[in-house]
Amino acid sequence: MKTSTLLAIAATTSTTQAFTTTNNNVVRTQTSLNMGLFDGVKEAFGADGMGDLDAERETPIDRWMGWNTKKDDSPGEVSKAPLDFIDSMDENNYVTVSLPKPMGIVFEENDSEFGGIFVLEITEGSNAETEGTIRPGDQLVAVGTSKVSGLAFEEALGTIIDSKDETTKLVFFRGPSKFLYGPAGASAEWLDEFVAGAKVESTA
């Protein structure tokens, strides 16, 4: 009877006692049994059992299921291109036209951070209006084979004035200055090669 009572007590206690013998000495250790069935999973993978994973163990299914790698204190977001983005390294976003003087184009200077000039308006009844290619907002990139993008107003306009040809070829980027200059703009090397190649055809 005493033996069965002791077994019952041992079964309901929150700890077990294990014994090991070393050099005839008995060492007693205690191990807590308070953990539930899934507490070990929580401890290994986070409080909810689906915690952060190490980057080396992350798989596509982990990302798909939302079991992402451990997040940084200040996670960054993936950069996305603006909805109105116009690629200034795409030849399709340029137009060219050859016009006699007076052209009838009113130019304006961009903000000082960019430089360069753009078409403010087209004079009614002018050669530019009759030809029909140029639109307000077009950024002047080249006059003939001379690149003028980024130049000050007087210098860029002076290139047109100094032209002695019967008609002067103008190359424009059809987009805002923020996509022609700065981090989102075309590289100087690409633009130099593009202007020198004169690959753009006149389009309406």
PATI-37396 format. One record per residue (C-alpha): residue in three letters; x, y, z. Coordinates in steps of 0.25 Angstrom, whole numbers, plus 5000, padded with zeros to 4 digits. Last residue first. Example, Ala and Ser with C-alpha at 12.3 -4.5 7.8 and 13.67 -1.06 7.14 Angstrom:
residues 2
<rogu code="SER" X="5055" Y="4996" Z="5029"/>
<rogu code="ALA" X="5049" Y="4982" Z="5031"/>
END
This chain:
residues 204
<rogu code="ALA" X="5017" Y="5254" Z="4666"/>
<rogu code="THR" X="5030" Y="5247" Z="4662"/>
<rogu code="SER" X="5043" Y="5251" Z="4657"/>
<rogu code="GLU" X="5053" Y="5240" Z="4657"/>
<rogu code="VAL" X="5063" Y="5238" Z="4669"/>
<rogu code="LYS" X="5076" Y="5231" Z="4666"/>
<rogu code="ALA" X="5085" Y="5243" Z="4666"/>
<rogu code="GLY" X="5097" Y="5234" Z="4669"/>
<rogu code="ALA" X="5104" Y="5246" Z="4676"/>
<rogu code="VAL" X="5092" Y="5249" Z="4685"/>
<rogu code="PHE" X="5090" Y="5235" Z="4689"/>
<rogu code="GLU" X="5105" Y="5232" Z="4692"/>
<rogu code="ASP" X="5106" Y="5245" Z="4701"/>
<rogu code="LEU" X="5092" Y="5241" Z="4708"/>
<rogu code="TRP" X="5097" Y="5227" Z="4711"/>
<rogu code="GLU" X="5110" Y="5233" Z="4716"/>
<rogu code="ALA" X="5104" Y="5244" Z="4725"/>
<rogu code="SER" X="5095" Y="5233" Z="4731"/>
<rogu code="ALA" X="5080" Y="5235" Z="4729"/>
<rogu code="GLY" X="5072" Y="5241" Z="4740"/>
<rogu code="ALA" X="5065" Y="5235" Z="4753"/>
<rogu code="PRO" X="5077" Y="5239" Z="4762"/>
<rogu code="GLY" X="5077" Y="5253" Z="4757"/>
<rogu code="TYR" X="5073" Y="5258" Z="4743"/>
<rogu code="LEU" X="5064" Y="5253" Z="4732"/>
<rogu code="PHE" X="5053" Y="5247" Z="4741"/>
<rogu code="LYS" X="5052" Y="5259" Z="4750"/>
<rogu code="SER" X="5052" Y="5268" Z="4738"/>
<rogu code="PRO" X="5039" Y="5264" Z="4734"/>
<rogu code="GLY" X="5036" Y="5255" Z="4721"/>
<rogu code="ARG" X="5037" Y="5255" Z="4706"/>
<rogu code="PHE" X="5052" Y="5257" Z="4705"/>
<rogu code="PHE" X="5055" Y="5266" Z="4693"/>
<rogu code="VAL" X="5065" Y="5266" Z="4682"/>
<rogu code="LEU" X="5066" Y="5279" Z="4673"/>
<rogu code="LYS" X="5071" Y="5279" Z="4659"/>
<rogu code="THR" X="5072" Y="5293" Z="4653"/>
<rogu code="THR" X="5068" Y="5297" Z="4639"/>
<rogu code="GLU" X="5075" Y="5306" Z="4629"/>
<rogu code="ASP" X="5088" Y="5303" Z="4637"/>
<rogu code="LYS" X="5096" Y="5314" Z="4644"/>
<rogu code="SER" X="5093" Y="5310" Z="4658"/>
<rogu code="ASP" X="5097" Y="5321" Z="4668"/>
<rogu code="ILE" X="5083" Y="5324" Z="4672"/>
<rogu code="ILE" X="5080" Y="5310" Z="4676"/>
<rogu code="THR" X="5093" Y="5308" Z="4684"/>
<rogu code="GLY" X="5090" Y="5322" Z="4690"/>
<rogu code="LEU" X="5078" Y="5316" Z="4696"/>
<rogu code="ALA" X="5086" Y="5305" Z="4704"/>
<rogu code="GLU" X="5096" Y="5315" Z="4709"/>
<rogu code="GLU" X="5086" Y="5326" Z="4713"/>
<rogu code="PHE" X="5077" Y="5316" Z="4720"/>
<rogu code="ALA" X="5089" Y="5309" Z="4728"/>
<rogu code="LEU" X="5093" Y="5295" Z="4723"/>
<rogu code="GLY" X="5087" Y="5282" Z="4729"/>
<rogu code="SER" X="5084" Y="5276" Z="4715"/>
<rogu code="VAL" X="5091" Y="5284" Z="4704"/>
<rogu code="LYS" X="5097" Y="5272" Z="4696"/>
<rogu code="SER" X="5103" Y="5277" Z="4683"/>
<rogu code="THR" X="5100" Y="5268" Z="4671"/>
<rogu code="GLY" X="5089" Y="5277" Z="4665"/>
<rogu code="VAL" X="5083" Y="5284" Z="4677"/>
<rogu code="ALA" X="5082" Y="5274" Z="4689"/>
<rogu code="VAL" X="5074" Y="5270" Z="4701"/>
<rogu code="LEU" X="5063" Y="5280" Z="4701"/>
<rogu code="GLN" X="5052" Y="5275" Z="4711"/>
<rogu code="ASP" X="5038" Y="5275" Z="4706"/>
<rogu code="GLY" X="5028" Y="5281" Z="4716"/>
<rogu code="PRO" X="5020" Y="5288" Z="4705"/>
<rogu code="ARG" X="5019" Y="5279" Z="4692"/>
<rogu code="ILE" X="5028" Y="5278" Z="4680"/>
<rogu code="THR" X="5024" Y="5270" Z="4668"/>
<rogu code="GLY" X="5013" Y="5278" Z="4661"/>
<rogu code="GLU" X="5021" Y="5284" Z="4649"/>
<rogu code="THR" X="5011" Y="5295" Z="4648"/>
<rogu code="GLU" X="5012" Y="5298" Z="4663"/>
<rogu code="ALA" X="5028" Y="5299" Z="4662"/>
<rogu code="ASN" X="5027" Y="5307" Z="4650"/>
<rogu code="SER" X="5018" Y="5317" Z="4657"/>
<rogu code="GLY" X="5003" Y="5320" Z="4656"/>
<rogu code="GLU" X="5001" Y="5320" Z="4671"/>
<rogu code="THR" X="5014" Y="5321" Z="4679"/>
<rogu code="ILE" X="5018" Y="5308" Z="4686"/>
<rogu code="GLU" X="5019" Y="5308" Z="4701"/>
<rogu code="LEU" X="5028" Y="5306" Z="4712"/>
<rogu code="VAL" X="5037" Y="5296" Z="4705"/>
<rogu code="PHE" X="5049" Y="5292" Z="4714"/>
<rogu code="ILE" X="5062" Y="5297" Z="4719"/>
<rogu code="GLY" X="5074" Y="5291" Z="4726"/>
<rogu code="GLY" X="5078" Y="5292" Z="4740"/>
<rogu code="PHE" X="5075" Y="5281" Z="4750"/>
<rogu code="GLU" X="5076" Y="5287" Z="4764"/>
<rogu code="SER" X="5074" Y="5301" Z="4758"/>
<rogu code="ASP" X="5060" Y="5298" Z="4755"/>
<rogu code="ASN" X="5057" Y="5297" Z="4740"/>
<rogu code="GLU" X="5059" Y="5309" Z="4731"/>
<rogu code="GLU" X="5047" Y="5313" Z="4721"/>
<rogu code="PHE" X="5047" Y="5312" Z="4706"/>
<rogu code="VAL" X="5036" Y="5319" Z="4697"/>
<rogu code="ILE" X="5037" Y="5312" Z="4683"/>
<rogu code="GLY" X="5033" Y="5320" Z="4671"/>
<rogu code="MET" X="5043" Y="5314" Z="4662"/>
<rogu code="PRO" X="5048" Y="5327" Z="4655"/>
<rogu code="LYS" X="5056" Y="5320" Z="4650"/>
<rogu code="PRO" X="5055" Y="5307" Z="4642"/>
<rogu code="LEU" X="5052" Y="5294" Z="4649"/>
<rogu code="SER" X="5057" Y="5280" Z="4650"/>
<rogu code="VAL" X="5050" Y="5271" Z="4660"/>
<rogu code="THR" X="5054" Y="5260" Z="4669"/>
<rogu code="VAL" X="5046" Y="5252" Z="4679"/>
<rogu code="TYR" X="5051" Y="5244" Z="4692"/>
<rogu code="ASN" X="5043" Y="5234" Z="4700"/>
<rogu code="ASN" X="5045" Y="5223" Z="4690"/>
<rogu code="GLU" X="5060" Y="5224" Z="4692"/>
<rogu code="ASP" X="5059" Y="5218" Z="4706"/>
<rogu code="MET" X="5069" Y="5223" Z="4716"/>
<rogu code="SER" X="5061" Y="5234" Z="4721"/>
<rogu code="ASP" X="5050" Y="5224" Z="4726"/>
<rogu code="ILE" X="5037" Y="5231" Z="4729"/>
<rogu code="PHE" X="5032" Y="5229" Z="4743"/>
<rogu code="ASP" X="5017" Y="5233" Z="4745"/>
<rogu code="LEU" X="5014" Y="5222" Z="4755"/>
<rogu code="PRO" X="5027" Y="5225" Z="4763"/>
<rogu code="ALA" X="5037" Y="5213" Z="4763"/>
<rogu code="LYS" X="5037" Y="5205" Z="4775"/>
<rogu code="SER" X="5047" Y="5203" Z="4786"/>
<rogu code="VAL" X="5046" Y="5191" Z="4795"/>
<rogu code="GLU" X="5043" Y="5196" Z="4809"/>
<rogu code="GLY" X="5053" Y="5197" Z="4820"/>
<rogu code="PRO" X="5052" Y="5190" Z="4833"/>
<rogu code="SER" X="5056" Y="5198" Z="4845"/>
<rogu code="ASP" X="5059" Y="5188" Z="4856"/>
<rogu code="ASP" X="5062" Y="5178" Z="4846"/>
<rogu code="LYS" X="5052" Y="5166" Z="4844"/>
<rogu code="LYS" X="5056" Y="5152" Z="4847"/>
<rogu code="THR" X="5054" Y="5144" Z="4834"/>
<rogu code="ASN" X="5039" Y="5143" Z="4829"/>
<rogu code="TRP" X="5029" Y="5132" Z="4832"/>
<rogu code="GLY" X="5019" Y="5139" Z="4824"/>
<rogu code="MET" X="5013" Y="5127" Z="4817"/>
<rogu code="TRP" X="5019" Y="5132" Z="4804"/>
<rogu code="ARG" X="5032" Y="5136" Z="4810"/>
<rogu code="ASP" X="5034" Y="5122" Z="4817"/>
<rogu code="ILE" X="5030" Y="5115" Z="4804"/>
<rogu code="PRO" X="5041" Y="5123" Z="4797"/>
<rogu code="THR" X="5051" Y="5117" Z="4808"/>
<rogu code="GLU" X="5057" Y="5123" Z="4820"/>
<rogu code="ARG" X="5067" Y="5115" Z="4827"/>
<rogu code="GLU" X="5079" Y="5123" Z="4824"/>
<rogu code="ALA" X="5072" Y="5136" Z="4828"/>
<rogu code="ASP" X="5069" Y="5130" Z="4842"/>
<rogu code="LEU" X="5054" Y="5129" Z="4844"/>
<rogu code="ASP" X="5045" Y="5138" Z="4852"/>
<rogu code="GLY" X="5033" Y="5132" Z="4860"/>
<rogu code="MET" X="5023" Y="5122" Z="4856"/>
<rogu code="GLY" X="5021" Y="5114" Z="4869"/>
<rogu code="ASP" X="5013" Y="5126" Z="4874"/>
<rogu code="ALA" X="5023" Y="5130" Z="4885"/>
<rogu code="GLY" X="5035" Y="5128" Z="4876"/>
<rogu code="PHE" X="5041" Y="5116" Z="4868"/>
<rogu code="ALA" X="5049" Y="5108" Z="4877"/>
<rogu code="GLU" X="5043" Y="5112" Z="4891"/>
<rogu code="LYS" X="5029" Y="5111" Z="4885"/>
<rogu code="VAL" X="5032" Y="5097" Z="4879"/>
<rogu code="GLY" X="5037" Y="5093" Z="4893"/>
<rogu code="ASP" X="5024" Y="5099" Z="4899"/>
<rogu code="PHE" X="5016" Y="5090" Z="4890"/>
<rogu code="LEU" X="5013" Y="5078" Z="4900"/>
<rogu code="GLY" X="5013" Y="5087" Z="4912"/>
<rogu code="MET" X="5025" Y="5091" Z="4921"/>
<rogu code="ASN" X="5023" Y="5090" Z="4936"/>
<rogu code="LEU" X="5032" Y="5077" Z="4936"/>
<rogu code="SER" X="5044" Y="5083" Z="4943"/>
<rogu code="THR" X="5056" Y="5075" Z="4944"/>
<rogu code="GLN" X="5063" Y="5072" Z="4957"/>
<rogu code="THR" X="5077" Y="5066" Z="4959"/>
<rogu code="ARG" X="5082" Y="5057" Z="4970"/>
<rogu code="VAL" X="5096" Y="5052" Z="4970"/>
<rogu code="VAL" X="5099" Y="5039" Z="4978"/>
<rogu code="ASN" X="5114" Y="5036" Z="4981"/>
<rogu code="ASN" X="5120" Y="5022" Z="4978"/>
<rogu code="ASN" X="5130" Y="5029" Z="4969"/>
<rogu code="THR" X="5119" Y="5034" Z="4960"/>
<rogu code="THR" X="5105" Y="5029" Z="4961"/>
<rogu code="THR" X="5093" Y="5036" Z="4954"/>
<rogu code="PHE" X="5080" Y="5039" Z="4960"/>
<rogu code="ALA" X="5068" Y="5046" Z="4954"/>
<rogu code="GLN" X="5057" Y="5053" Z="4961"/>
<rogu code="THR" X="5044" Y="5057" Z="4954"/>
<rogu code="THR" X="5037" Y="5070" Z="4956"/>
<rogu code="SER" X="5023" Y="5076" Z="4956"/>
<rogu code="THR" X="5018" Y="5065" Z="4965"/>
<rogu code="THR" X="5006" Y="5057" Z="4961"/>
<rogu code="ALA" X="5012" Y="5044" Z="4957"/>
<rogu code="ALA" X="5022" Y="5043" Z="4968"/>
<rogu code="ILE" X="5010" Y="5045" Z="4978"/>
<rogu code="ALA" X="5003" Y="5033" Z="4972"/>
<rogu code="LEU" X="5016" Y="5024" Z="4972"/>
<rogu code="LEU" X="5018" Y="5027" Z="4987"/>
<rogu code="THR" X="5004" Y="5023" Z="4990"/>
<rogu code="SER" X="5005" Y="5010" Z="4982"/>
<rogu code="THR" X="5018" Y="5007" Z="4990"/>
<rogu code="LYS" X="5011" Y="5010" Z="5003"/>
<rogu code="MET" X="5000" Y="5000" Z="5000"/>
END
